[in-house]
Amino acid sequence: MTLPLLGTRYIPARTVIDDRGTGYSGRKAQWELGIEADVVFLRQDGWTLGAPKELELVAYEMWKDEWVYFTRKPFKRWIPIQKYGGAR
């Protein structure tokens, strides 16, 4: 699996925008709603889901058995999901 490139301007494929798990494209969430991801989870298939701090656990629970990596702002490196310790 090739990991997506990270950087301070990284935007995930989808971003959780509410506590029900509603997701918008990362760009729409950020540019139209002003909601930025503070954490991003990566599935084996390469799909990413981000969330602001207050919705981190909502995002994690959605596919908790399928995540393989995660990253936090400033999005410098992917961390194996086994090291995920929950929301900060």
C-alpha positions, 0 to 999 in steps of 0.5 A: 500500500502506498501511503498518501503524501502528507503536509500541513495543507493535507485535506482528507477525502471526507471530513465528519461534520457532526456527531451523527457521523455526517461526512462532506468532502474534505474540501467542502467541509473546510472551504464552505463550512470552515470545518478542518480536520485535526485527525485523519484516519486511513483505511487499507483501501487508501480512503481517508476520513478526517475530523475536528478534535471534538468529533474524533471518536465519532470518526474513529468508531465508524470504521474502527476495525478497518483503520490502518494508520492515523495522523494528527495536525500538522500531518507530518507522518502516518502512525500505525493504528495500533498506536492510537490511544483515543481522542486527545 
